[in-house]
Amino acid sequence: MDKPKNMVVGLGQCSLDILGSLGQYPPVDSKCDLDKVLIQGGGPVATALVTLARLGVPGVFLGCVGDDDFGRRIARGLEREKVDCRHLLVESGASSQFSFVAVEQDGGRRTIFCHRGSCRPLIEDDLPAEMICSSRLLHLDGSHPAAALAAARLARANGVITVLDGGSWRPGIEELLPLIDHLVVSGRFAEHWVPGRPVQEILPVLLGFGCQAATVTNGEAGSHTQSRDGESFHLPAFSVKSVDTTGCGDVFHGGYLFGLLQNWSLLRTVRFSAACAAIKSTALGGRTAIPTLLAVEDFLSR
């Protein structure tokens, strides 16, 4: 049976974000007013799938929420974005992950306070194995380590391309890395492997785990990419008036997944991903300004 043309499965974190915009971060034991407040879904893989959905590609989310109000809000937010949540595990009596995000108005820098919730991590028995094996892409963020490892092994055995969002180092990630085809990681993640060294020296280390391509993103400094076949480039960040950088990395990954589905060159894929993230940063919230395909194409044409 032929694989569905655009099927993407994402396994990872989902959360509810409570965002507040303020003039500047306050000192300890003080009080400040929030200019704006917003509540919406978040999480690396979940937001990457929302990005794909806005670009016109359906995706399936594998994760876990509690049966609390936060969990219901998380699920509704994904379903409204046309993300398939039929395999979202709802754990009775558990609390869902949520974050409070304080966003500074000048430049969009943010401070995140995160509560992980009490949901159990997914395990191999929770996985829809047939769905993973018949997909084109598997997107992971390193959470749910046992399930992620089992899913990556299934993907590798069935020719499914794997992508990892390495936002930060997690225990056990070393076992997962050799099963990843595309590593797209933050500067913080890269720094864990080769502390204090320039990105140009980190990329070969990442490629050493066996991936086809590695990209390190670093906010305003842009991104550096290197592939196994020798391609190497740096892309500066697009110049936009940034309001909130929350979720920029997640949206970058959604754009990267889209580029892989189109069989674009690595350079075109990374440039498209950076454009998606830049547009997202122009409004408060990790999902508010995630663009459509037409909006990204218009942005790039200008």
C-alpha positions in Angstrom: 0.0 0.0 0.0 1.3 3.5 -0.9 2.0 5.8 2.0 -0.4 8.8 2.4 1.2 11.7 0.6 1.4 14.2 3.4 1.0 12.1 6.6 3.0 13.5 9.5 3.0 12.0 13.0 4.3 14.1 15.9 5.0 12.6 19.4 5.9 15.0 22.2 4.8 17.8 24.5 1.6 19.8 24.6 0.8 22.5 27.1 -1.4 25.4 27.9 0.4 28.8 27.8 -0.7 31.8 29.8 1.1 34.8 28.4 1.4 38.2 29.8 3.0 41.3 28.1 4.8 43.8 30.3 7.2 46.7 29.9 10.2 45.1 31.6 10.7 42.1 33.8 10.1 43.2 37.5 12.6 42.8 40.3 12.0 40.3 43.1 9.2 41.2 45.6 7.6 43.8 43.5 4.4 44.2 41.5 3.7 45.1 37.9 0.8 45.4 35.5 0.3 43.2 32.4 -0.5 45.1 29.3 -2.0 42.1 27.5 -2.9 38.6 28.6 -3.5 35.6 26.3 -4.2 31.9 26.9 -3.5 29.4 24.1 -2.0 26.0 23.5 1.8 25.4 23.3 4.4 22.7 23.3 7.2 22.0 20.7 5.6 19.1 18.7 2.0 20.3 19.1 2.8 23.8 17.8 4.9 22.4 14.9 1.8 20.4 13.9 -0.4 23.5 14.2 2.1 25.2 11.8 1.8 22.4 9.3 -1.9 22.6 9.5 -1.9 26.3 8.7 0.4 25.5 5.8 -2.2 23.0 4.5 -0.8 19.7 5.7 -2.7 17.4 8.1 -0.8 15.8 11.0 -1.5 13.4 13.9 -0.5 14.3 17.5 0.6 11.7 20.0 0.8 13.0 23.6 -0.9 13.1 26.9 -3.1 15.5 28.9 -5.0 15.3 32.2 -8.7 15.3 32.4 -8.6 18.8 33.9 -9.7 22.1 32.4 -6.2 22.8 31.0 -6.2 19.4 29.3 -9.6 20.1 27.7 -8.3 23.6 26.5 -5.2 22.0 25.0 -7.2 19.4 23.1 -9.8 21.9 21.8 -7.0 24.2 20.6 -5.4 21.5 18.6 -8.7 20.2 17.1 -9.7 23.7 16.1 -6.4 23.8 14.1 -7.4 20.6 12.3 -4.7 18.5 14.1 -5.8 14.9 14.5 -6.0 14.1 18.2 -7.7 10.7 18.1 -4.6 9.2 19.8 -4.2 12.0 22.4 -4.1 10.1 25.8 -6.4 11.7 28.5 -5.3 10.5 31.9 -7.9 10.4 34.6 -7.0 12.4 37.7 -3.8 13.8 36.2 -2.9 17.5 35.8 -1.8 18.9 32.4 1.3 20.8 31.6 1.1 24.5 31.6 3.4 27.5 31.5 3.2 31.2 32.5 5.2 33.3 30.0 6.2 36.8 30.9 7.0 38.7 27.6 8.9 41.9 27.5 7.3 44.4 25.1 10.7 45.7 23.8 12.1 42.9 21.6 9.8 40.0 22.6 12.2 38.4 25.1 10.3 36.1 27.4 10.7 34.3 30.7 8.9 30.9 31.1 7.6 29.4 34.3 6.7 25.8 33.5 4.7 23.2 35.5 5.1 19.8 33.9 1.9 18.3 35.3 1.4 14.8 36.6 0.6 12.9 33.4 2.5 9.7 32.9 4.8 9.6 29.9 3.7 7.6 26.9 5.1 4.1 26.5 5.5 1.8 23.5 2.1 0.1 24.1 0.4 3.5 23.6 1.7 3.9 20.1 -0.4 3.5 17.0 2.4 1.4 15.3 0.7 1.0 11.9 0.1 4.8 11.7 3.7 5.5 12.4 4.9 2.9 9.9 2.7 4.3 7.1 3.6 8.0 7.7 6.2 10.0 5.7 7.6 12.0 8.7 7.9 11.4 12.4 8.6 14.5 14.5 9.9 14.2 18.0 11.0 16.5 20.8 12.7 14.0 23.1 9.9 13.8 25.6 8.1 10.5 26.4 11.6 8.8 26.0 10.5 5.2 25.9 7.7 5.9 23.4 10.0 8.2 21.3 12.7 5.5 21.1 10.2 2.8 20.1 8.6 5.2 17.5 11.9 6.1 16.0 12.9 2.5 15.7 9.6 1.8 13.9 10.2 4.7 11.6 13.8 3.7 10.8 12.7 0.1 10.0 9.9 1.4 7.6 11.7 4.2 5.8 10.0 7.0 7.6 12.0 10.2 7.9 12.6 11.3 11.5 13.1 14.9 12.7 14.1 15.9 16.2 13.4 19.3 17.9 16.3 19.6 20.3 15.2 22.5 22.3 17.2 21.4 25.4 19.2 18.4 26.4 17.2 15.6 28.0 18.4 12.5 29.9 18.5 9.5 27.5 18.6 11.6 24.3 21.9 10.0 23.3 20.1 6.7 22.6 17.6 8.5 20.3 20.0 10.6 18.3 21.4 7.7 16.0 17.8 7.2 14.9 17.2 10.8 13.7 17.6 11.8 10.0 17.3 15.6 10.6 18.5 17.3 13.7 17.2 20.8 14.2 18.4 22.0 17.6 18.8 25.2 19.6 22.1 26.8 20.5 21.5 25.7 24.1 21.2 22.0 23.0 24.3 22.3 20.9 26.3 23.9 23.7 25.7 20.8 25.9 27.8 18.6 23.5 30.7 21.0 22.8 30.7 23.7 25.5 32.2 27.0 24.5 33.0 26.1 20.9 31.8 27.8 17.8 28.8 26.4 15.9 31.0 25.4 13.0 32.7 22.9 15.3 29.5 21.7 16.8 27.8 20.7 13.5 30.2 17.9 12.7 29.7 16.5 16.2 25.9 16.4 15.6 26.4 14.8 12.2 28.5 12.2 13.9 25.4 10.7 15.4 24.3 9.6 12.0 21.8 12.3 10.8 21.6 13.4 7.2 21.5 17.1 8.1 22.0 19.2 11.3 20.8 22.8 11.9 21.5 24.9 14.9 19.2 27.9 15.5 20.2 30.8 17.6 17.5 33.5 17.5 18.7 36.9 16.2 22.0 35.3 15.1 20.2 33.1 12.6 21.0 29.5 11.9 23.9 27.3 10.8 23.3 24.1 8.8 25.5 21.3 7.6 24.6 18.1 5.7 26.3 14.8 5.4 27.0 15.4 1.7 29.1 18.5 2.5 26.6 21.3 2.1 27.1 24.0 4.7 25.6 27.5 5.1 24.6 30.2 7.5 21.3 32.1 7.2 20.9 35.4 9.1 17.6 35.9 10.8 15.0 38.0 9.0 14.6 41.5 10.2 11.1 42.0 11.7 9.7 43.9 14.6 9.6 41.1 17.1 6.8 41.1 19.7 7.1 37.7 21.3 9.7 34.9 20.6 7.6 32.2 22.3 7.2 29.2 20.0 9.6 30.5 17.3 11.6 27.3 17.4 8.5 25.2 17.3 7.2 27.1 14.2 10.6 26.8 12.6 10.3 23.0 12.9 6.8 23.1 11.3 8.3 24.9 8.4 11.1 22.5 8.2 8.7 19.5 8.1 6.8 21.2 5.3 10.0 21.7 3.3 10.8 18.0 3.6 7.4 17.0 2.4 7.9 19.2 -0.7 11.3 17.6 -1.4 12.9 21.1 -1.4 16.6 21.7 -1.2 18.0 22.0 2.3 18.7 25.7 1.8 15.2 26.5 0.6 13.8 24.4 3.5 15.8 26.3 6.2 15.0 29.7 4.6 11.3 28.9 4.5 11.4 27.7 8.2 13.1 30.9 9.2 10.4 33.0 7.5 7.7 31.1 9.3 9.4 31.8 12.6 10.0 35.4 11.9 6.3 36.0 11.0 5.2 34.2 14.1 7.3 36.5 16.3 5.3 39.6 15.2 2.4 38.9 17.7 1.9 37.8 21.3 1.6 34.1 21.7 3.3 31.0 20.3 0.5 30.4 17.7 -1.2 33.7 17.1 0.7 34.8 14.0 1.6 31.4 12.6 1.3 32.1 8.9 -0.5 30.4 6.0 1.5 29.3 3.0 0.4 32.3 1.0 1.6 34.6 3.8 5.0 33.0 3.8 5.4 33.2 0.1 4.4 36.8 0.1 6.9 37.5 2.9 9.7 35.8 1.0 8.9 37.6 -2.2 9.4 40.9 -0.4 
